[in-house]
């Protein structure tokens, strides 16, 4: 474990030479370079600025095919999906230059206002979430799986990841290795829940649709005011998934009444039966999402020393506890109760000495 953590943490060290070579080749060697962010995969971003004020975004990432690349985060997928979304009339960034072998893309700059910052700046929350919901609904209706080759959600690491709450969170809660068969029992409960529901409506999924991957571009009109980022992991799958990602985001509080309003907005035009099916699947997919993300945040802290995401565990715990009250999830609620697993108030703010010792005991 230590060897892998060191390898991934240090990957970006010493990249200055490769970056300089790329910038010389594309004619941006004389620009200033400002780091503007990174995310939970091995990818980071810089704003390049010329003396005349022109700006672009440089994405620096682990090259496609690398052993440490994050699943679903290929550079060439970003390139082809950007072109596809733009052809649908949506605001995805134009791709100006590509160096797949070295891990570089040069992109259109959408500015400094992700939706999360726009909310902090006082932009109306209802306006932003209505826009994001409308864009999502538009993608679901106009993006066709026959147009572009996409992986299947149900065969993906995303769907498999619903087990991570048991793989990573439960051992940390109990300070003990999971007994044999616990994960398998947990997954069988989910299988039973899903088998008991009508088929879910399927379509194009962004997969990482939240307020830090949506850019507020107020000078544009209508849906073009929403810049869409981080879509390279797109799949074909259950349409309620992206809406759950947006409305029950680990990073921000979305008032319950606004969540209810946006769910109704997305379902406009459905008959009563269709709406009931969508809402039940929304609850299933939202809770599976929280189960995956909670475990993922702990995994990132353990394996890659990315502890900043641990601050979001209390919000995820609240989402989980609230979701388990829905009748469709009663079998899962009963399973957690039978196994004395409770999320109410669960949090880990840092990996203190006790936790580090437990991790080194190889219980994960």
N, C-alpha and C positions, 0 to 999 in steps of 0.2 A: 504493500500500500504506500509506504513512504517513497519508494522509488518512483511510482507513477505520479504521485503528487508533485514531487520535485520536478519531474519532467514537464508536466503541463504548466506549472507555475512559471517556469523559466523559459518557455518557448519563445516569448517575444523579446527576450534579452538578446541584444546584438543584431537586431533586425535593421538598424539604421542604414547599413550599407546596401542591403537589398532594396529598401525603400527609396534611397537616393538614386539608385540605378533606374528604378521604375519611373521616378519623377523626371529624371533627365530624358528618358526615352520618349515620354509623352509631352514634353515641353513645359513642365511645371516645376522645374528645378529652382527657379527664382522666387517661388512663393513662400509665404510664411506658413507655419504648421502649428495648428492648435488642436490638442486632443479634446474631443467632444463626447466621448463615452465608450463604454463597452457593455457587454451583457453576460449572461450566464454561460454562453458558449465561448469558444476561444476565438473571439473576434473583437476588434476595436475600431474606432472611427476617429478621423482627423478632418478638420476643416482646412482647406488650402485657400489662401487669399493672395491674389496678385495686387500689385501696386495700384492698379486701376479700380480696385474694389471687387473684381470678379471673384466668385467663390465656387468651389466644388467640394464634395465630400470624398475622402479616401477611406475605403474599407480595407482593413488589413486583417487577414484571416488565415487559419490553418488551411493549407491547400487541400483541394478535393483528393480523397483517397488516403489521407494521412491516418495513421493508427490512432491518433488522439483527436481526430475531427469529431465534432458533435453530430450524432445521427440527425439527418434531415436538415443539414446546414451547408449544402454544397453551393459553391460560388456560381457554377453554371446553371443551377436551378434558379438562383436569384435572377440571373440574366434573362432566361427564357420566360420566367413568370412575370418579370417586370414588363417585358414586351407584351405579354398576353393581357395583363390588367390594363395597360395603357390602351391597347386596341379595343377593350371593352368600354373605354371612355372614363376610366378612373385615374386618380392621381397617384401613380407609382413613379418612383424616380427613374429618369432616363439614365441609361448606362453608356458612358462615353468611352471608357477604355477597360480592357480585361487582360489580366495576366494570371491565368489559372495556376500555372506551375509555381509561381511565387506567392500566390494568395492575395492579389490586389485587384480591386475594382475602383474605378473613378465614376462618381455618381452625381446626379443633379442634387443641388442643395435646397432643401425645403425650409431652411431657416432654423430658428432656435425655440420653437414653441410646440413641443409635444403636447397632446391634450392634457396631460397631467400638470404641466407647467401653466398652461392656459387656465386651468381651473384655479390654480394658486393665484394667478394674476387677476382673477375676478370674472373671467368669461362665464356666462351663464351655464350652469351644469346641465340643465334640461336641454339647452340648445345643442351642446356638444354631444350628449348621449343620444339625442334624437338623430343628429347627423350621422354618428357612428352606426346606429341601428339601421338607418336608411341605406347606408353604403353596404352594410352586411346583407340586408334583404336584397339589394340590387345584385350583388355578387351571386347570392343563392339562386336568383331567377335567371341570370344572363350568362353565367359561366357554365359551360357544358363539359362534362367529363370526356366527351368524344372529341373535343377541340384540342385537348392537351393531355399528355400522358402524366398521370398522377398516381402515387401509391394509395393503397386502400387503408383507411384508418384502422379497420379491424385486424389488419395484418401488421400493424406498425408498432414501434416502440412506445408510441403515445398510449394506445389502448393497453398494451402490456403493462405500462407504467402505473396502472391503477393499483397494482400490488405493492407499490413502494411504501405505502403507509405501514404495511406489515413488515416489509423487508428492513426499513430504516427507522421508522418512528416507534414502533412497538418495542424493539430491543432497547432503544434509548429510554423509553418510559419505564421499562421493567428492570433495566440494567442487567439483562440476562439474554442469552441466545434464545431465539424462537424454538419451540419444540417441533419435532418432525411433523409435517402434515398441516401446520397452521396456515401457511400460505395457500395450500391447495383447498383447504376447507373454506377459507375466505373467498377465493375465486369461484368456488362452486355456488356460493350464495349469490354472487353477482350474476353468474350464468342463469340461475333460476329466476332472478328478477327480470333480466332481459328477455328470457324465453316466455315470460308471462305477459309481455306487452305486444301490441300490434307493431308491425314494421315501422321503423323510424324513417321519416323523409330524409333523403340523402342528396348531396350536391357538393359544390366546391367549398372546401374549408381552408381558411387562412392558417389556422392552427395556433397562432400566437397573437390573437386579436385583443389588445388591451391599450390603455391610455398612454403608455410609453412608446408604442409602435404606431400611433396615429398622430400626424402632425397637423396643427391648426394653421391654415393658410388663408387668412381672412380676406386677402385681396382677390382671391378667386371667387367663382360663383357656384352656388348650389353644391352638389356632391364633390366638386373639385376642391372645395375648401378643406377636405379631409385627405391629407397625404398618407399613403399606406406604406409601411416599412416592414421588414423582417418576415416576408411572406415565402421565403425559399423552402420552407417545410410544408407547403400546401399539400393537401390530400383530398381524396373523395371520401366523404363519410357523413355522419349524422348532422344535419343542419343545426340543431340546437346547441352543438358544442361551442361554436364561436361566440354565440350570444351569451352563453354561460361564462365564458372566459372574460367577456367584456363587463358583464354586470356583477360578477362575483370575483372581482380581481383581488389578489392578495395584497396589492400595493396601496389601494385606496378604499375608502368607505363610500359605498353607493347606497343612499337611503332606500329603505324597503319600498316606499311608495313609488320611487322613481324606477326601481327594478320592475315592479308590477306594471307600471305604465309602459316601459319599453318592451316588455314581453308581449303586452297587448298590442303595441304598435307593430311589432314584427308579425304578429298573427292576424293582422287586419286582412279580411277577405276569406279567411278560413271559416268553414262551418263548425258547429259545436263539437262534432266528433273529431275533426282534424285538429282543432285547438286543444282538446283534451289529450290527444295522443302527443302533440308537440310539447305541451306543458309537463306531462309525465316523463317524457324523455329528457326534457330540459333538466328536471330534478335529478334523474339518474346520471346524466353526463356531467352536470355541475358537481355532484358529489364525487364521482370518479375523478374528476379534474382536481378537486381538493385533496383527495387521497394520493394522487400522483405528485402534486406540487409540494405538499407537506413533506413527503419522503424525499423528493428531489432536493429541496432546500437543505435538509439534513445531510443528504449525500454530498452536496456541493461543499458544505462546511467540513465534512469528514475527509473527503478525498482530495479537495482542491483548496482548502483553507479559505473558501469564500463564505465568510461568516455573516456578511451583511444581510443576507436573506433571512436569517433566523429571527429578525425583528418582526417578520410577518406571520410567525406561527400563531400568535393569539388570534389574529383575524381569521386565519384558516380554521383554527379550532372552533371558532364561533360559527363559521359557515357550515362546518361538518355537523356540529351539534344541532343547528337549526334544520339542516337538510334531513337529518335522520328522523325528524318528527313527521315527515310526509308519509302518508299511508303506503305509497309505492315502495318505500324503503324500509318497511317494518321488518322484513327478514334480516336485513343488514343490522338494523338497530338491535334486534334480538341476539344476533351473533356477537356483536361487540359486547353486549351486556353479559352473555354467557361466558365470555372469555375475559371479563373484568378489564375491558379496554374502554377508557373514558377520555374524552377530549376536552371537557369543560375546564378552561383555565390552563390547558397545557401550553408551556412555553420553554424555550431554551434560549437565553439571550447571548450566550457565548459558550465556547468549548473550554470550560474551566479544567483544572487539573483532574478532578474526579472523572469528568466525561472523557478526557484524553486517555486516562488510564483504562477506562472501560473500552474505548475504541481499540487501544493497543492489545487488549485481551483477545482480539480477533472474534468478537461476538457477531460482527457484521459479516 
